[in-house]
């Protein structure tokens, strides 16, 4: 799947798509993606961008398939394809999913809950949603947008905060995203909601919860090995996990895996930006059952 950066078209523009800010890379294959045929054992990993998707993908890949030759030779974005992406020179995520040799198929999406293809609900698939606190999520997304050539230009940090608050980023409003999935979880036992901060605080505990949700019995030994393998520094060094083989990303600007820390937002927000953000946050996060931690 590697190709030359020179083949990349200019960065995309944002546009409103069924009420959600999107770019054409995630809507060009819309009909095919909506008609995607899920299988009952498919597992969907859903997140707002930069909320721990690769981390959880890697955990599940190890839990299901263990340390195999695949891990050493196939990048995580081919082992756990991104369903809705369509980059002409890279092909479509849906085709990658259709051709996955594994069972179960692990599939990733950044869709808000209302965009998920209906066959996932019809087949009663298990879905793992990962949510990260807004401030750290935004910082991570900002650096990602700087280095990813298929994302719109991020502009400067101050402007980016306002765009985040207004939901003017690809995949729309963080607030709508985390709340929409939280609401879905209340009525659907097949949705497991994971907090990035919990995963950072005690990876082993969250792996236990994932195993019980997925009905997997793994020995303590195996679970320990998985928890060790997915530590941030290990993944950051692993070329099959760190996206360094992905030609749309410019690591000279910023690495795909930057810090993986909870609380890095404190290095970015000024006092007044933080006050303004907190005020806006209170207005938008009206469901008090959904609580995030901005430090651990």
BALOBA-1460 file (C-alpha; in Angstrom, 3 decimals):
// residues 296
<rec num="1" residu="x" x="0.000" y="0.000" z="0.000"/>
<rec num="2" residu="x" x="2.972" y="2.333" z="0.091"/>
<rec num="3" residu="x" x="3.073" y="5.129" z="-2.423"/>
<rec num="4" residu="x" x="4.914" y="8.296" z="-3.068"/>
<rec num="5" residu="x" x="3.922" y="11.505" z="-1.263"/>
<rec num="6" residu="x" x="4.126" y="13.387" z="-4.515"/>
<rec num="7" residu="x" x="0.991" y="11.588" z="-5.669"/>
<rec num="8" residu="x" x="-1.133" y="13.230" z="-2.989"/>
<rec num="9" residu="x" x="-3.758" y="15.782" z="-4.042"/>
<rec num="10" residu="x" x="-4.101" y="19.045" z="-2.084"/>
<rec num="11" residu="x" x="-5.535" y="18.837" z="1.415"/>
<rec num="12" residu="x" x="-9.316" y="18.435" z="1.464"/>
<rec num="13" residu="x" x="-11.924" y="20.996" z="2.426"/>
<rec num="14" residu="x" x="-14.473" y="20.475" z="5.186"/>
<rec num="15" residu="x" x="-18.139" y="20.369" z="4.259"/>
<rec num="16" residu="x" x="-21.409" y="19.650" z="5.997"/>
<rec num="17" residu="x" x="-22.582" y="16.087" z="5.379"/>
<rec num="18" residu="x" x="-25.956" y="15.124" z="6.910"/>
<rec num="19" residu="x" x="-25.257" y="17.610" z="9.697"/>
<rec num="20" residu="x" x="-21.679" y="16.463" z="10.406"/>
<rec num="21" residu="x" x="-18.447" y="18.132" z="9.243"/>
<rec num="22" residu="x" x="-16.678" y="15.685" z="6.941"/>
<rec num="23" residu="x" x="-14.071" y="15.528" z="4.180"/>
<rec num="24" residu="x" x="-14.546" y="13.682" z="0.921"/>
<rec num="25" residu="x" x="-12.072" y="10.942" z="1.907"/>
<rec num="26" residu="x" x="-14.731" y="9.586" z="4.266"/>
<rec num="27" residu="x" x="-17.840" y="10.187" z="2.180"/>
<rec num="28" residu="x" x="-16.707" y="9.237" z="-1.369"/>
<rec num="29" residu="x" x="-17.499" y="5.575" z="-0.718"/>
<rec num="30" residu="x" x="-20.667" y="6.333" z="1.260"/>
<rec num="31" residu="x" x="-23.127" y="4.035" z="-0.548"/>
<rec num="32" residu="x" x="-20.800" y="1.033" z="-0.459"/>
<rec num="33" residu="x" x="-19.974" y="1.614" z="3.195"/>
<rec num="34" residu="x" x="-23.639" y="1.987" z="4.163"/>
<rec num="35" residu="x" x="-24.392" y="-1.279" z="2.356"/>
<rec num="36" residu="x" x="-21.513" y="-3.048" z="4.096"/>
<rec num="37" residu="x" x="-22.424" y="-6.580" z="5.136"/>
<rec num="38" residu="x" x="-21.348" y="-7.159" z="8.716"/>
<rec num="39" residu="x" x="-20.995" y="-10.682" z="10.105"/>
<rec num="40" residu="x" x="-22.241" y="-11.591" z="13.575"/>
<rec num="41" residu="x" x="-18.692" y="-12.074" z="14.896"/>
<rec num="42" residu="x" x="-17.329" y="-8.788" z="13.502"/>
<rec num="43" residu="x" x="-15.993" y="-6.437" z="16.160"/>
<rec num="44" residu="x" x="-16.248" y="-2.728" z="15.502"/>
<rec num="45" residu="x" x="-13.862" y="-0.327" z="17.249"/>
<rec num="46" residu="x" x="-15.460" y="3.124" z="17.181"/>
<rec num="47" residu="x" x="-13.876" y="6.383" z="18.344"/>
<rec num="48" residu="x" x="-13.688" y="10.072" z="17.704"/>
<rec num="49" residu="x" x="-10.323" y="10.542" z="15.916"/>
<rec num="50" residu="x" x="-7.262" y="10.427" z="18.191"/>
<rec num="51" residu="x" x="-9.007" y="8.901" z="21.197"/>
<rec num="52" residu="x" x="-7.021" y="5.670" z="21.456"/>
<rec num="53" residu="x" x="-8.194" y="3.794" z="18.354"/>
<rec num="54" residu="x" x="-4.843" y="2.241" z="17.485"/>
<rec num="55" residu="x" x="-4.230" y="1.329" z="21.109"/>
<rec num="56" residu="x" x="-7.472" y="-0.623" z="21.448"/>
<rec num="57" residu="x" x="-7.084" y="-2.108" z="17.939"/>
<rec num="58" residu="x" x="-3.701" y="-3.452" z="18.977"/>
<rec num="59" residu="x" x="-5.033" y="-4.852" z="22.262"/>
<rec num="60" residu="x" x="-7.812" y="-6.720" z="20.473"/>
<rec num="61" residu="x" x="-5.497" y="-7.944" z="17.741"/>
<rec num="62" residu="x" x="-3.205" y="-9.451" z="20.385"/>
<rec num="63" residu="x" x="-6.060" y="-10.885" z="22.451"/>
<rec num="64" residu="x" x="-7.557" y="-12.655" z="19.459"/>
<rec num="65" residu="x" x="-4.556" y="-13.603" z="17.384"/>
<rec num="66" residu="x" x="-1.579" y="-13.476" z="19.768"/>
<rec num="67" residu="x" x="1.987" y="-12.592" z="18.807"/>
<rec num="68" residu="x" x="2.210" y="-14.013" z="15.306"/>
<rec num="69" residu="x" x="4.155" y="-13.335" z="12.154"/>
<rec num="70" residu="x" x="1.275" y="-11.038" z="11.080"/>
<rec num="71" residu="x" x="2.230" y="-8.568" z="13.803"/>
<rec num="72" residu="x" x="5.743" y="-8.306" z="12.459"/>
<rec num="73" residu="x" x="4.839" y="-7.949" z="8.799"/>
<rec num="74" residu="x" x="1.400" y="-6.324" z="8.401"/>
<rec num="75" residu="x" x="0.752" y="-2.757" z="9.626"/>
<rec num="76" residu="x" x="-2.052" y="-2.340" z="12.144"/>
<rec num="77" residu="x" x="-4.046" y="-0.261" z="9.628"/>
<rec num="78" residu="x" x="-4.191" y="-3.320" z="7.349"/>
<rec num="79" residu="x" x="-4.937" y="-5.758" z="10.186"/>
<rec num="80" residu="x" x="-7.722" y="-3.517" z="11.521"/>
<rec num="81" residu="x" x="-8.952" y="-1.604" z="8.458"/>
<rec num="82" residu="x" x="-10.588" y="1.823" z="8.603"/>
<rec num="83" residu="x" x="-14.009" y="1.092" z="7.128"/>
<rec num="84" residu="x" x="-15.005" y="4.456" z="5.639"/>
<rec num="85" residu="x" x="-11.695" y="5.711" z="4.281"/>
<rec num="86" residu="x" x="-11.257" y="6.051" z="0.540"/>
<rec num="87" residu="x" x="-7.974" y="7.514" z="-0.722"/>
<rec num="88" residu="x" x="-7.638" y="6.940" z="-4.472"/>
<rec num="89" residu="x" x="-3.977" y="5.931" z="-4.348"/>
<rec num="90" residu="x" x="-4.561" y="3.703" z="-1.293"/>
<rec num="91" residu="x" x="-7.860" y="2.064" z="-2.166"/>
<rec num="92" residu="x" x="-10.861" y="1.686" z="0.095"/>
<rec num="93" residu="x" x="-11.104" y="0.566" z="3.688"/>
<rec num="94" residu="x" x="-14.256" y="-1.369" z="2.907"/>
<rec num="95" residu="x" x="-12.412" y="-3.500" z="0.335"/>
<rec num="96" residu="x" x="-9.708" y="-4.198" z="2.899"/>
<rec num="97" residu="x" x="-12.338" y="-5.340" z="5.401"/>
<rec num="98" residu="x" x="-14.048" y="-7.527" z="2.805"/>
<rec num="99" residu="x" x="-10.721" y="-9.229" z="2.135"/>
<rec num="100" residu="x" x="-9.662" y="-9.736" z="5.757"/>
<rec num="101" residu="x" x="-8.558" y="-13.340" z="6.290"/>
<rec num="102" residu="x" x="-9.146" y="-13.263" z="10.048"/>
<rec num="103" residu="x" x="-12.140" y="-14.341" z="12.048"/>
<rec num="104" residu="x" x="-13.361" y="-12.356" z="13.830"/>
<rec num="105" residu="x" x="-12.742" y="-9.317" z="11.655"/>
<rec num="106" residu="x" x="-11.589" y="-6.297" z="13.645"/>
<rec num="107" residu="x" x="-12.840" y="-3.118" z="11.991"/>
<rec num="108" residu="x" x="-12.310" y="0.520" z="12.913"/>
<rec num="109" residu="x" x="-14.554" y="3.518" z="12.335"/>
<rec num="110" residu="x" x="-14.678" y="7.170" z="13.383"/>
<rec num="111" residu="x" x="-18.356" y="7.467" z="12.463"/>
<rec num="112" residu="x" x="-20.749" y="9.150" z="14.870"/>
<rec num="113" residu="x" x="-23.299" y="6.570" z="15.962"/>
<rec num="114" residu="x" x="-25.950" y="7.620" z="13.408"/>
<rec num="115" residu="x" x="-23.590" y="6.898" z="10.464"/>
<rec num="116" residu="x" x="-22.788" y="3.283" z="11.418"/>
<rec num="117" residu="x" x="-23.917" y="0.881" z="8.651"/>
<rec num="118" residu="x" x="-27.136" y="-0.771" z="9.741"/>
<rec num="119" residu="x" x="-25.896" y="-4.326" z="9.270"/>
<rec num="120" residu="x" x="-23.732" y="-3.940" z="12.422"/>
<rec num="121" residu="x" x="-26.930" y="-3.458" z="14.443"/>
<rec num="122" residu="x" x="-28.857" y="-6.114" z="12.529"/>
<rec num="123" residu="x" x="-26.100" y="-8.688" z="13.108"/>
<rec num="124" residu="x" x="-25.889" y="-7.716" z="16.766"/>
<rec num="125" residu="x" x="-22.134" y="-7.154" z="16.484"/>
<rec num="126" residu="x" x="-20.070" y="-6.240" z="19.492"/>
<rec num="127" residu="x" x="-18.884" y="-2.630" z="19.384"/>
<rec num="128" residu="x" x="-16.164" y="-1.096" z="21.516"/>
<rec num="129" residu="x" x="-16.309" y="2.674" z="21.792"/>
<rec num="130" residu="x" x="-13.266" y="4.517" z="23.134"/>
<rec num="131" residu="x" x="-13.657" y="8.049" z="24.464"/>
<rec num="132" residu="x" x="-10.944" y="10.476" z="25.556"/>
<rec num="133" residu="x" x="-11.325" y="13.714" z="27.484"/>
<rec num="134" residu="x" x="-11.979" y="16.676" z="25.207"/>
<rec num="135" residu="x" x="-8.829" y="18.655" z="25.994"/>
<rec num="136" residu="x" x="-6.307" y="15.891" z="25.398"/>
<rec num="137" residu="x" x="-8.318" y="14.657" z="22.438"/>
<rec num="138" residu="x" x="-8.173" y="18.095" z="20.843"/>
<rec num="139" residu="x" x="-4.419" y="18.497" z="21.401"/>
<rec num="140" residu="x" x="-3.791" y="15.111" z="19.812"/>
<rec num="141" residu="x" x="-6.094" y="15.873" z="16.873"/>
<rec num="142" residu="x" x="-4.363" y="19.228" z="16.305"/>
<rec num="143" residu="x" x="-0.925" y="17.598" z="15.984"/>
<rec num="144" residu="x" x="-2.407" y="14.845" z="13.831"/>
<rec num="145" residu="x" x="-3.970" y="17.376" z="11.461"/>
<rec num="146" residu="x" x="-0.615" y="19.120" z="11.131"/>
<rec num="147" residu="x" x="1.128" y="15.966" z="9.878"/>
<rec num="148" residu="x" x="-1.610" y="14.117" z="7.995"/>
<rec num="149" residu="x" x="-1.852" y="15.236" z="4.384"/>
<rec num="150" residu="x" x="-5.372" y="13.854" z="3.879"/>
<rec num="151" residu="x" x="-6.738" y="16.069" z="6.663"/>
<rec num="152" residu="x" x="-7.723" y="19.740" z="6.225"/>
<rec num="153" residu="x" x="-5.128" y="22.344" z="7.256"/>
<rec num="154" residu="x" x="-5.411" y="22.822" z="11.035"/>
<rec num="155" residu="x" x="-4.599" y="26.557" z="11.154"/>
<rec num="156" residu="x" x="-3.168" y="27.911" z="14.389"/>
<rec num="157" residu="x" x="-3.880" y="26.525" z="17.856"/>
<rec num="158" residu="x" x="-6.160" y="29.329" z="19.024"/>
<rec num="159" residu="x" x="-8.279" y="29.050" z="15.902"/>
<rec num="160" residu="x" x="-8.299" y="25.253" z="16.275"/>
<rec num="161" residu="x" x="-9.825" y="25.453" z="19.756"/>
<rec num="162" residu="x" x="-12.740" y="27.427" z="18.325"/>
<rec num="163" residu="x" x="-13.186" y="24.966" z="15.488"/>
<rec num="164" residu="x" x="-13.212" y="22.106" z="17.992"/>
<rec num="165" residu="x" x="-15.847" y="23.847" z="20.115"/>
<rec num="166" residu="x" x="-17.950" y="24.462" z="17.013"/>
<rec num="167" residu="x" x="-17.572" y="20.880" z="15.760"/>
<rec num="168" residu="x" x="-15.812" y="22.087" z="12.616"/>
<rec num="169" residu="x" x="-13.352" y="19.187" z="12.377"/>
<rec num="170" residu="x" x="-13.538" y="16.002" z="10.329"/>
<rec num="171" residu="x" x="-16.132" y="13.663" z="11.923"/>
<rec num="172" residu="x" x="-17.873" y="16.627" z="13.465"/>
<rec num="173" residu="x" x="-18.455" y="17.604" z="17.051"/>
<rec num="174" residu="x" x="-16.601" y="15.710" z="19.786"/>
<rec num="175" residu="x" x="-19.543" y="16.531" z="22.068"/>
<rec num="176" residu="x" x="-22.127" y="14.979" z="19.730"/>
<rec num="177" residu="x" x="-19.858" y="11.993" z="19.128"/>
<rec num="178" residu="x" x="-19.174" y="10.963" z="22.733"/>
<rec num="179" residu="x" x="-22.747" y="11.750" z="23.830"/>
<rec num="180" residu="x" x="-24.358" y="9.944" z="20.902"/>
<rec num="181" residu="x" x="-22.414" y="6.769" z="21.598"/>
<rec num="182" residu="x" x="-22.987" y="7.066" z="25.364"/>
<rec num="183" residu="x" x="-26.726" y="7.243" z="24.777"/>
<rec num="184" residu="x" x="-26.555" y="4.204" z="22.483"/>
<rec num="185" residu="x" x="-24.693" y="2.238" z="25.148"/>
<rec num="186" residu="x" x="-27.532" y="2.806" z="27.628"/>
<rec num="187" residu="x" x="-29.959" y="0.924" z="25.390"/>
<rec num="188" residu="x" x="-27.626" y="-1.582" z="23.724"/>
<rec num="189" residu="x" x="-25.687" y="-4.171" z="25.711"/>
<rec num="190" residu="x" x="-23.479" y="-4.878" z="22.691"/>
<rec num="191" residu="x" x="-21.760" y="-1.503" z="23.076"/>
<rec num="192" residu="x" x="-18.843" y="-1.402" z="25.529"/>
<rec num="193" residu="x" x="-17.711" y="2.138" z="26.415"/>
<rec num="194" residu="x" x="-14.032" y="2.511" z="27.349"/>
<rec num="195" residu="x" x="-12.374" y="5.654" z="28.683"/>
<rec num="196" residu="x" x="-8.860" y="6.387" z="27.466"/>
<rec num="197" residu="x" x="-7.954" y="7.645" z="30.934"/>
<rec num="198" residu="x" x="-9.000" y="4.336" z="32.543"/>
<rec num="199" residu="x" x="-6.895" y="2.467" z="30.013"/>
<rec num="200" residu="x" x="-3.892" y="4.659" z="30.804"/>
<rec num="201" residu="x" x="-4.412" y="4.309" z="34.546"/>
<rec num="202" residu="x" x="-4.719" y="0.502" z="34.630"/>
<rec num="203" residu="x" x="-4.357" y="-1.262" z="31.285"/>
<rec num="204" residu="x" x="-4.666" y="-4.718" z="32.871"/>
<rec num="205" residu="x" x="-7.998" y="-3.911" z="34.509"/>
<rec num="206" residu="x" x="-9.435" y="-2.617" z="31.224"/>
<rec num="207" residu="x" x="-8.167" y="-5.708" z="29.373"/>
<rec num="208" residu="x" x="-10.044" y="-7.851" z="31.924"/>
<rec num="209" residu="x" x="-13.219" y="-5.876" z="31.213"/>
<rec num="210" residu="x" x="-12.713" y="-6.237" z="27.453"/>
<rec num="211" residu="x" x="-12.258" y="-10.001" z="27.802"/>
<rec num="212" residu="x" x="-15.434" y="-10.359" z="29.792"/>
<rec num="213" residu="x" x="-17.377" y="-8.196" z="27.309"/>
<rec num="214" residu="x" x="-16.023" y="-10.224" z="24.375"/>
<rec num="215" residu="x" x="-16.493" y="-13.565" z="26.104"/>
<rec num="216" residu="x" x="-12.774" y="-14.339" z="25.854"/>
<rec num="217" residu="x" x="-11.031" y="-16.508" z="28.383"/>
<rec num="218" residu="x" x="-7.342" y="-15.706" z="28.409"/>
<rec num="219" residu="x" x="-4.838" y="-16.758" z="31.063"/>
<rec num="220" residu="x" x="-3.404" y="-14.119" z="33.395"/>
<rec num="221" residu="x" x="-0.096" y="-14.805" z="31.708"/>
<rec num="222" residu="x" x="-1.493" y="-13.973" z="28.249"/>
<rec num="223" residu="x" x="-3.278" y="-10.873" z="29.486"/>
<rec num="224" residu="x" x="-0.078" y="-9.662" z="31.138"/>
<rec num="225" residu="x" x="1.808" y="-10.173" z="27.894"/>
<rec num="226" residu="x" x="-0.799" y="-8.152" z="25.991"/>
<rec num="227" residu="x" x="-0.714" y="-5.337" z="28.568"/>
<rec num="228" residu="x" x="3.090" y="-5.208" z="28.272"/>
<rec num="229" residu="x" x="3.061" y="-5.285" z="24.477"/>
<rec num="230" residu="x" x="0.672" y="-2.350" z="24.190"/>
<rec num="231" residu="x" x="2.562" y="0.053" z="26.448"/>
<rec num="232" residu="x" x="2.898" y="3.335" z="24.579"/>
<rec num="233" residu="x" x="6.690" y="3.271" z="24.272"/>
<rec num="234" residu="x" x="6.629" y="-0.252" z="22.831"/>
<rec num="235" residu="x" x="4.003" y="0.663" z="20.261"/>
<rec num="236" residu="x" x="5.734" y="3.915" z="19.363"/>
<rec num="237" residu="x" x="8.878" y="1.954" z="18.435"/>
<rec num="238" residu="x" x="6.968" y="-0.706" z="16.490"/>
<rec num="239" residu="x" x="6.846" y="0.159" z="12.783"/>
<rec num="240" residu="x" x="3.817" y="-2.068" z="12.310"/>
<rec num="241" residu="x" x="1.904" y="-0.074" z="14.953"/>
<rec num="242" residu="x" x="3.208" y="3.498" z="14.711"/>
<rec num="243" residu="x" x="1.994" y="4.343" z="11.173"/>
<rec num="244" residu="x" x="5.522" y="5.160" z="9.997"/>
<rec num="245" residu="x" x="4.845" y="3.096" z="6.855"/>
<rec num="246" residu="x" x="1.811" y="5.217" z="5.987"/>
<rec num="247" residu="x" x="2.685" y="7.599" z="3.186"/>
<rec num="248" residu="x" x="0.017" y="10.225" z="3.909"/>
<rec num="249" residu="x" x="1.684" y="11.194" z="7.193"/>
<rec num="250" residu="x" x="4.667" y="13.496" z="7.510"/>
<rec num="251" residu="x" x="6.666" y="12.422" z="10.565"/>
<rec num="252" residu="x" x="9.007" y="15.373" z="10.087"/>
<rec num="253" residu="x" x="6.151" y="17.556" z="11.339"/>
<rec num="254" residu="x" x="4.982" y="15.305" z="14.182"/>
<rec num="255" residu="x" x="4.927" y="11.561" z="14.890"/>
<rec num="256" residu="x" x="1.594" y="9.712" z="14.667"/>
<rec num="257" residu="x" x="2.177" y="8.501" z="18.231"/>
<rec num="258" residu="x" x="3.274" y="11.577" z="20.091"/>
<rec num="259" residu="x" x="2.955" y="11.258" z="23.866"/>
<rec num="260" residu="x" x="-0.012" y="9.079" z="24.769"/>
<rec num="261" residu="x" x="-0.313" y="10.962" z="28.065"/>
<rec num="262" residu="x" x="-3.308" y="12.105" z="30.071"/>
<rec num="263" residu="x" x="-3.018" y="15.817" z="30.911"/>
<rec num="264" residu="x" x="-0.758" y="16.975" z="28.059"/>
<rec num="265" residu="x" x="-3.394" y="19.652" z="27.341"/>
<rec num="266" residu="x" x="-1.837" y="21.684" z="30.174"/>
<rec num="267" residu="x" x="1.170" y="22.283" z="27.909"/>
<rec num="268" residu="x" x="-1.061" y="23.828" z="25.242"/>
<rec num="269" residu="x" x="-3.922" y="25.792" z="26.807"/>
<rec num="270" residu="x" x="-3.420" y="29.306" z="28.135"/>
<rec num="271" residu="x" x="-5.368" y="30.205" z="31.278"/>
<rec num="272" residu="x" x="-7.922" y="32.205" z="29.316"/>
<rec num="273" residu="x" x="-8.317" y="29.521" z="26.630"/>
<rec num="274" residu="x" x="-8.931" y="27.016" z="29.398"/>
<rec num="275" residu="x" x="-11.559" y="29.185" z="31.109"/>
<rec num="276" residu="x" x="-13.341" y="29.818" z="27.843"/>
<rec num="277" residu="x" x="-13.258" y="26.137" z="26.985"/>
<rec num="278" residu="x" x="-14.583" y="25.047" z="30.399"/>
<rec num="279" residu="x" x="-17.497" y="27.440" z="30.151"/>
<rec num="280" residu="x" x="-18.437" y="26.181" z="26.705"/>
<rec num="281" residu="x" x="-17.971" y="22.561" z="27.825"/>
<rec num="282" residu="x" x="-20.493" y="22.959" z="30.647"/>
<rec num="283" residu="x" x="-23.116" y="24.181" z="28.197"/>
<rec num="284" residu="x" x="-22.619" y="21.259" z="25.827"/>
<rec num="285" residu="x" x="-22.115" y="18.379" z="28.259"/>
<rec num="286" residu="x" x="-25.544" y="18.329" z="29.846"/>
<rec num="287" residu="x" x="-25.690" y="14.565" z="30.501"/>
<rec num="288" residu="x" x="-24.094" y="14.371" z="33.934"/>
<rec num="289" residu="x" x="-23.874" y="10.578" z="33.802"/>
<rec num="290" residu="x" x="-21.023" y="10.982" z="31.274"/>
<rec num="291" residu="x" x="-17.999" y="12.212" z="33.182"/>
<rec num="292" residu="x" x="-14.435" y="12.596" z="31.897"/>
<rec num="293" residu="x" x="-11.163" y="12.990" z="33.771"/>
<rec num="294" residu="x" x="-8.619" y="15.477" z="32.448"/>
<rec num="295" residu="x" x="-5.889" y="14.119" z="34.715"/>
<rec num="296" residu="x" x="-5.208" y="10.879" z="36.540"/>
